[in-house]
Amino acid sequence: ACSRCGEADPDYVPPVVPGDLTGDNVVTNEDVVLLMWHVLFPEENPISAAADFTGDGIVTNDDVVLLMWHVLFPEENPL
């Protein structure tokens, strides 16, 4: 929002946090659980964020493991 008039900037795009599947701007266990549910039951648990952390073009258990390692040890496992 503008600091003078308070109007919202129509061109503002919030920063993207890699691995933040819940949209709260932090990567936590909740994101890991959401990704696990998506991998197991994709139709019932769609996600809107990019979750292919392995770069192989599909979201699988490998992506869940990478996200889990990132939550536990973010410095050693960047996304």
A tleap script that builds the chain and sets N, CA, C and O, in Angstrom:
source leaprc.protein.ff14SB
mol = sequence {
  NALA CYS SER ARG CYS GLY GLU ALA ASP PRO
  ASP TYR VAL PRO PRO VAL VAL PRO GLY ASP
  LEU THR GLY ASP ASN VAL VAL THR ASN GLU
  ASP VAL VAL LEU LEU MET TRP HIE VAL LEU
  PHE PRO GLU GLU ASN PRO ILE SER ALA ALA
  ALA ASP PHE THR GLY ASP GLY ILE VAL THR
  ASN ASP ASP VAL VAL LEU LEU MET TRP HIE
  VAL LEU PHE PRO GLU GLU ASN PRO CLEU
}
set mol.1.N position { 0.836 -1.184 0.000 }
set mol.1.CA position { 0.000 0.000 0.000 }
set mol.1.C position { 0.884 1.253 0.000 }
set mol.1.O position { 2.012 1.246 0.495 }
set mol.2.N position { 0.350 2.290 -0.554 }
set mol.2.CA position { 1.053 3.563 -0.598 }
set mol.2.C position { 1.162 4.127 0.818 }
set mol.2.O position { 0.190 4.109 1.573 }
set mol.3.N position { 2.348 4.627 1.176 }
set mol.3.CA position { 2.553 5.167 2.519 }
set mol.3.C position { 1.875 6.525 2.706 }
set mol.3.O position { 1.633 6.946 3.838 }
set mol.4.N position { 1.566 7.213 1.602 }
set mol.4.CA position { 0.912 8.518 1.715 }
set mol.4.C position { -0.602 8.409 1.683 }
set mol.4.O position { -1.282 8.995 2.525 }
set mol.5.N position { -1.143 7.660 0.717 }
set mol.5.CA position { -2.603 7.634 0.562 }
set mol.5.C position { -3.244 6.317 1.009 }
set mol.5.O position { -4.460 6.255 1.190 }
set mol.6.N position { -2.453 5.284 1.183 }
set mol.6.CA position { -2.990 4.010 1.643 }
set mol.6.C position { -3.572 3.130 0.555 }
set mol.6.O position { -4.061 2.036 0.838 }
set mol.7.N position { -3.526 3.591 -0.689 }
set mol.7.CA position { -4.057 2.792 -1.795 }
set mol.7.C position { -3.159 1.589 -2.070 }
set mol.7.O position { -1.937 1.669 -1.941 }
set mol.8.N position { -3.777 0.482 -2.448 }
set mol.8.CA position { -3.027 -0.731 -2.803 }
set mol.8.C position { -2.410 -0.555 -4.183 }
set mol.8.O position { -3.037 0.002 -5.084 }
set mol.9.N position { -1.201 -1.024 -4.343 }
set mol.9.CA position { -0.512 -0.979 -5.631 }
set mol.9.C position { -1.030 -2.129 -6.494 }
set mol.9.O position { -0.823 -3.293 -6.151 }
set mol.10.N position { -1.698 -1.823 -7.604 }
set mol.10.CA position { -2.257 -2.894 -8.444 }
set mol.10.C position { -1.181 -3.742 -9.117 }
set mol.10.O position { -1.474 -4.845 -9.579 }
set mol.11.N position { 0.050 -3.255 -9.180 }
set mol.11.CA position { 1.130 -4.001 -9.823 }
set mol.11.C position { 1.981 -4.783 -8.830 }
set mol.11.O position { 2.934 -5.453 -9.228 }
set mol.12.N position { 1.647 -4.705 -7.531 }
set mol.12.CA position { 2.443 -5.396 -6.522 }
set mol.12.C position { 2.286 -6.906 -6.642 }
set mol.12.O position { 1.174 -7.430 -6.718 }
set mol.13.N position { 3.415 -7.584 -6.655 }
set mol.13.CA position { 3.438 -9.046 -6.664 }
set mol.13.C position { 4.220 -9.474 -5.431 }
set mol.13.O position { 5.399 -9.146 -5.304 }
set mol.14.N position { 3.577 -10.205 -4.516 }
set mol.14.CA position { 4.298 -10.611 -3.315 }
set mol.14.C position { 5.460 -11.533 -3.665 }
set mol.14.O position { 5.397 -12.262 -4.655 }
set mol.15.N position { 6.511 -11.506 -2.867 }
set mol.15.CA position { 7.663 -12.356 -3.167 }
set mol.15.C position { 7.302 -13.838 -3.056 }
set mol.15.O position { 6.484 -14.238 -2.228 }
set mol.16.N position { 7.929 -14.626 -3.902 }
set mol.16.CA position { 7.697 -16.066 -3.896 }
set mol.16.C position { 8.741 -16.711 -2.996 }
set mol.16.O position { 9.940 -16.489 -3.162 }
set mol.17.N position { 8.280 -17.507 -2.049 }
set mol.17.CA position { 9.168 -18.241 -1.152 }
set mol.17.C position { 9.178 -19.686 -1.626 }
set mol.17.O position { 8.173 -20.381 -1.475 }
set mol.18.N position { 10.290 -20.162 -2.200 }
set mol.18.CA position { 10.328 -21.549 -2.674 }
set mol.18.C position { 9.999 -22.527 -1.548 }
set mol.18.O position { 10.571 -22.450 -0.461 }
set mol.19.N position { 9.076 -23.442 -1.819 }
set mol.19.CA position { 8.674 -24.436 -0.837 }
set mol.19.C position { 7.473 -24.035 -0.009 }
set mol.19.O position { 6.920 -24.861 0.717 }
set mol.20.N position { 7.055 -22.769 -0.104 }
set mol.20.CA position { 5.896 -22.305 0.658 }
set mol.20.C position { 4.625 -22.687 -0.088 }
set mol.20.O position { 4.151 -21.933 -0.937 }
set mol.21.N position { 4.080 -23.843 0.222 }
set mol.21.CA position { 2.893 -24.333 -0.467 }
set mol.21.C position { 1.601 -23.873 0.202 }
set mol.21.O position { 0.531 -23.954 -0.401 }
set mol.22.N position { 1.693 -23.392 1.441 }
set mol.22.CA position { 0.507 -22.935 2.157 }
set mol.22.C position { 0.238 -21.448 1.944 }
set mol.22.O position { -0.853 -20.970 2.253 }
set mol.23.N position { 1.217 -20.713 1.420 }
set mol.23.CA position { 1.033 -19.294 1.140 }
set mol.23.C position { 1.208 -18.375 2.321 }
set mol.23.O position { 0.716 -17.247 2.303 }
set mol.24.N position { 1.913 -18.839 3.373 }
set mol.24.CA position { 2.105 -17.994 4.550 }
set mol.24.C position { 3.498 -17.355 4.597 }
set mol.24.O position { 3.877 -16.772 5.612 }
set mol.25.N position { 4.253 -17.462 3.514 }
set mol.25.CA position { 5.584 -16.864 3.349 }
set mol.25.C position { 6.681 -17.478 4.212 }
set mol.25.O position { 7.744 -16.880 4.376 }
set mol.26.N position { 6.438 -18.652 4.759 }
set mol.26.CA position { 7.470 -19.414 5.460 }
set mol.26.C position { 7.339 -20.877 5.052 }
set mol.26.O position { 6.261 -21.332 4.671 }
set mol.27.N position { 8.439 -21.602 5.135 }
set mol.27.CA position { 8.434 -23.021 4.797 }
set mol.27.C position { 8.501 -23.807 6.098 }
set mol.27.O position { 9.473 -23.715 6.849 }
set mol.28.N position { 7.451 -24.582 6.351 }
set mol.28.CA position { 7.344 -25.323 7.602 }
set mol.28.C position { 6.908 -26.761 7.336 }
set mol.28.O position { 6.745 -27.186 6.192 }
set mol.29.N position { 6.724 -27.496 8.435 }
set mol.29.CA position { 6.234 -28.867 8.330 }
set mol.29.C position { 4.881 -28.930 7.637 }
set mol.29.O position { 4.574 -29.918 6.970 }
set mol.30.N position { 4.074 -27.894 7.785 }
set mol.30.CA position { 2.765 -27.864 7.131 }
set mol.30.C position { 2.907 -27.964 5.616 }
set mol.30.O position { 2.088 -28.605 4.957 }
set mol.31.N position { 3.936 -27.338 5.064 }
set mol.31.CA position { 4.169 -27.419 3.624 }
set mol.31.C position { 4.557 -28.838 3.229 }
set mol.31.O position { 4.132 -29.332 2.184 }
set mol.32.N position { 5.356 -29.492 4.056 }
set mol.32.CA position { 5.755 -30.879 3.788 }
set mol.32.C position { 4.530 -31.783 3.793 }
set mol.32.O position { 4.362 -32.613 2.900 }
set mol.33.N position { 3.679 -31.620 4.797 }
set mol.33.CA position { 2.477 -32.458 4.892 }
set mol.33.C position { 1.559 -32.212 3.702 }
set mol.33.O position { 1.015 -33.160 3.134 }
set mol.34.N position { 1.382 -30.955 3.318 }
set mol.34.CA position { 0.549 -30.639 2.164 }
set mol.34.C position { 1.098 -31.305 0.905 }
set mol.34.O position { 0.334 -31.839 0.101 }
set mol.35.N position { 2.403 -31.276 0.734 }
set mol.35.CA position { 3.004 -31.907 -0.440 }
set mol.35.C position { 2.847 -33.424 -0.393 }
set mol.35.O position { 2.613 -34.056 -1.423 }
set mol.36.N position { 2.975 -34.011 0.794 }
set mol.36.CA position { 2.766 -35.464 0.917 }
set mol.36.C position { 1.347 -35.834 0.506 }
set mol.36.O position { 1.145 -36.781 -0.253 }
set mol.37.N position { 0.366 -35.091 1.004 }
set mol.37.CA position { -1.014 -35.370 0.639 }
set mol.37.C position { -1.229 -35.198 -0.858 }
set mol.37.O position { -1.964 -35.969 -1.474 }
set mol.38.N position { -0.591 -34.189 -1.445 }
set mol.38.CA position { -0.719 -33.962 -2.886 }
set mol.38.C position { -0.143 -35.135 -3.680 }
set mol.38.O position { -0.738 -35.576 -4.663 }
set mol.39.N position { 1.012 -35.637 -3.252 }
set mol.39.CA position { 1.632 -36.760 -3.967 }
set mol.39.C position { 0.744 -38.003 -3.865 }
set mol.39.O position { 0.574 -38.731 -4.843 }
set mol.40.N position { 0.183 -38.238 -2.687 }
set mol.40.CA position { -0.658 -39.422 -2.490 }
set mol.40.C position { -2.015 -39.304 -3.189 }
set mol.40.O position { -2.478 -40.254 -3.820 }
set mol.41.N position { -2.640 -38.143 -3.072 }
set mol.41.CA position { -3.988 -37.937 -3.616 }
set mol.41.C position { -4.050 -36.591 -4.336 }
set mol.41.O position { -4.631 -35.641 -3.812 }
set mol.42.N position { -3.459 -36.497 -5.530 }
set mol.42.CA position { -3.361 -35.200 -6.210 }
set mol.42.C position { -4.707 -34.568 -6.567 }
set mol.42.O position { -4.842 -33.345 -6.517 }
set mol.43.N position { -5.679 -35.360 -6.917 }
set mol.43.CA position { -6.981 -34.792 -7.298 }
set mol.43.C position { -7.667 -34.129 -6.106 }
set mol.43.O position { -8.290 -33.077 -6.252 }
set mol.44.N position { -7.554 -34.744 -4.924 }
set mol.44.CA position { -8.207 -34.222 -3.736 }
set mol.44.C position { -7.390 -33.132 -3.047 }
set mol.44.O position { -7.919 -32.383 -2.225 }
set mol.45.N position { -6.103 -33.042 -3.380 }
set mol.45.CA position { -5.206 -32.090 -2.717 }
set mol.45.C position { -4.363 -31.329 -3.725 }
set mol.45.O position { -3.144 -31.491 -3.764 }
set mol.46.N position { -5.007 -30.494 -4.545 }
set mol.46.CA position { -4.231 -29.727 -5.527 }
set mol.46.C position { -3.371 -28.673 -4.837 }
set mol.46.O position { -3.711 -28.183 -3.760 }
set mol.47.N position { -2.275 -28.341 -5.461 }
set mol.47.CA position { -1.431 -27.258 -4.963 }
set mol.47.C position { -1.231 -26.259 -6.089 }
set mol.47.O position { -1.197 -26.633 -7.261 }
set mol.48.N position { -1.100 -25.001 -5.733 }
set mol.48.CA position { -0.949 -23.972 -6.762 }
set mol.48.C position { 0.495 -23.511 -6.914 }
set mol.48.O position { 0.834 -22.862 -7.904 }
set mol.49.N position { 1.349 -23.837 -5.951 }
set mol.49.CA position { 2.747 -23.417 -6.011 }
set mol.49.C position { 3.592 -24.468 -6.734 }
set mol.49.O position { 3.227 -25.642 -6.801 }
set mol.50.N position { 4.708 -24.026 -7.264 }
set mol.50.CA position { 5.638 -24.950 -7.908 }
set mol.50.C position { 6.237 -25.864 -6.853 }
set mol.50.O position { 6.724 -25.391 -5.826 }
set mol.51.N position { 6.204 -27.167 -7.096 }
set mol.51.CA position { 6.680 -28.122 -6.099 }
set mol.51.C position { 7.618 -29.164 -6.683 }
set mol.51.O position { 7.905 -30.168 -6.031 }
set mol.52.N position { 8.100 -28.944 -7.898 }
set mol.52.CA position { 9.044 -29.877 -8.513 }
set mol.52.C position { 10.458 -29.446 -8.135 }
set mol.52.O position { 11.148 -28.784 -8.910 }
set mol.53.N position { 10.877 -29.834 -6.930 }
set mol.53.CA position { 12.169 -29.402 -6.421 }
set mol.53.C position { 13.334 -30.182 -7.000 }
set mol.53.O position { 14.475 -29.725 -6.931 }
set mol.54.N position { 13.069 -31.355 -7.573 }
set mol.54.CA position { 14.138 -32.144 -8.190 }
set mol.54.C position { 14.408 -31.696 -9.616 }
set mol.54.O position { 15.470 -31.986 -10.167 }
set mol.55.N position { 13.453 -30.990 -10.221 }
set mol.55.CA position { 13.635 -30.511 -11.584 }
set mol.55.C position { 13.410 -31.561 -12.653 }
set mol.55.O position { 13.862 -31.397 -13.786 }
set mol.56.N position { 12.707 -32.655 -12.303 }
set mol.56.CA position { 12.480 -33.717 -13.279 }
set mol.56.C position { 11.154 -33.593 -14.018 }
set mol.56.O position { 10.817 -34.447 -14.839 }
set mol.57.N position { 10.401 -32.537 -13.732 }
set mol.57.CA position { 9.157 -32.296 -14.450 }
set mol.57.C position { 7.915 -32.899 -13.813 }
set mol.57.O position { 6.809 -32.675 -14.304 }
set mol.58.N position { 8.067 -33.656 -12.736 }
set mol.58.CA position { 6.924 -34.230 -12.038 }
set mol.58.C position { 7.115 -34.080 -10.536 }
set mol.58.O position { 8.241 -33.964 -10.051 }
set mol.59.N position { 6.009 -34.084 -9.805 }
set mol.59.CA position { 6.066 -33.977 -8.346 }
set mol.59.C position { 5.903 -35.374 -7.766 }
set mol.59.O position { 4.875 -36.024 -7.953 }
set mol.60.N position { 6.938 -35.826 -7.057 }
set mol.60.CA position { 6.954 -37.180 -6.521 }
set mol.60.C position { 7.416 -37.166 -5.072 }
set mol.60.O position { 7.626 -36.111 -4.474 }
set mol.61.N position { 7.571 -38.376 -4.521 }
set mol.61.CA position { 8.087 -38.527 -3.164 }
set mol.61.C position { 9.464 -37.894 -3.011 }
set mol.61.O position { 9.804 -37.405 -1.934 }
set mol.62.N position { 10.252 -37.898 -4.071 }
set mol.62.CA position { 11.582 -37.281 -4.012 }
set mol.62.C position { 11.482 -35.794 -3.682 }
set mol.62.O position { 12.321 -35.259 -2.956 }
set mol.63.N position { 10.463 -35.129 -4.211 }
set mol.63.CA position { 10.259 -33.714 -3.918 }
set mol.63.C position { 9.855 -33.518 -2.454 }
set mol.63.O position { 10.249 -32.540 -1.819 }
set mol.64.N position { 9.067 -34.456 -1.928 }
set mol.64.CA position { 8.683 -34.400 -0.513 }
set mol.64.C position { 9.926 -34.499 0.357 }
set mol.64.O position { 10.077 -33.746 1.318 }
set mol.65.N position { 10.812 -35.426 0.022 }
set mol.65.CA position { 12.035 -35.619 0.807 }
set mol.65.C position { 12.909 -34.367 0.751 }
set mol.65.O position { 13.437 -33.941 1.778 }
set mol.66.N position { 13.067 -33.777 -0.425 }
set mol.66.CA position { 13.869 -32.556 -0.535 }
set mol.66.C position { 13.270 -31.416 0.284 }
set mol.66.O position { 13.998 -30.663 0.931 }
set mol.67.N position { 11.948 -31.291 0.256 }
set mol.67.CA position { 11.306 -30.237 1.034 }
set mol.67.C position { 11.480 -30.501 2.527 }
set mol.67.O position { 11.696 -29.572 3.306 }
set mol.68.N position { 11.385 -31.762 2.921 }
set mol.68.CA position { 11.571 -32.111 4.329 }
set mol.68.C position { 12.989 -31.776 4.786 }
set mol.68.O position { 13.178 -31.206 5.860 }
set mol.69.N position { 13.976 -32.126 3.981 }
set mol.69.CA position { 15.359 -31.797 4.320 }
set mol.69.C position { 15.554 -30.291 4.386 }
set mol.69.O position { 16.295 -29.799 5.236 }
set mol.70.N position { 14.892 -29.549 3.492 }
set mol.70.CA position { 14.994 -28.087 3.508 }
set mol.70.C position { 14.416 -27.518 4.807 }
set mol.70.O position { 14.989 -26.597 5.389 }
set mol.71.N position { 13.291 -28.061 5.258 }
set mol.71.CA position { 12.686 -27.580 6.507 }
set mol.71.C position { 13.623 -27.853 7.679 }
set mol.71.O position { 13.795 -27.003 8.552 }
set mol.72.N position { 14.224 -29.032 7.696 }
set mol.72.CA position { 15.103 -29.398 8.803 }
set mol.72.C position { 16.444 -28.673 8.772 }
set mol.72.O position { 16.935 -28.217 9.804 }
set mol.73.N position { 17.031 -28.568 7.583 }
set mol.73.CA position { 18.368 -27.994 7.422 }
set mol.73.C position { 18.386 -27.049 6.215 }
set mol.73.O position { 18.964 -27.382 5.180 }
set mol.74.N position { 17.756 -25.873 6.338 }
set mol.74.CA position { 17.618 -24.991 5.180 }
set mol.74.C position { 18.935 -24.495 4.590 }
set mol.74.O position { 19.037 -24.311 3.377 }
set mol.75.N position { 19.935 -24.279 5.425 }
set mol.75.CA position { 21.206 -23.765 4.906 }
set mol.75.C position { 21.896 -24.798 4.013 }
set mol.75.O position { 22.484 -24.447 2.990 }
set mol.76.N position { 21.820 -26.069 4.404 }
set mol.76.CA position { 22.496 -27.127 3.656 }
set mol.76.C position { 21.657 -27.639 2.485 }
set mol.76.O position { 22.176 -28.314 1.596 }
set mol.77.N position { 20.356 -27.316 2.483 }
set mol.77.CA position { 19.444 -27.830 1.464 }
set mol.77.C position { 18.560 -26.728 0.880 }
set mol.77.O position { 17.346 -26.743 1.080 }
set mol.78.N position { 19.148 -25.784 0.170 }
set mol.78.CA position { 18.324 -24.716 -0.417 }
set mol.78.C position { 17.434 -25.269 -1.538 }
set mol.78.O position { 17.759 -26.276 -2.167 }
set mol.79.N position { 16.323 -24.601 -1.767 }
set mol.79.CA position { 15.424 -25.031 -2.856 }
set mol.79.C position { 15.663 -24.199 -4.093 }
set mol.79.O position { 15.006 -24.408 -5.113 }
savepdb mol mol.pdb
quit
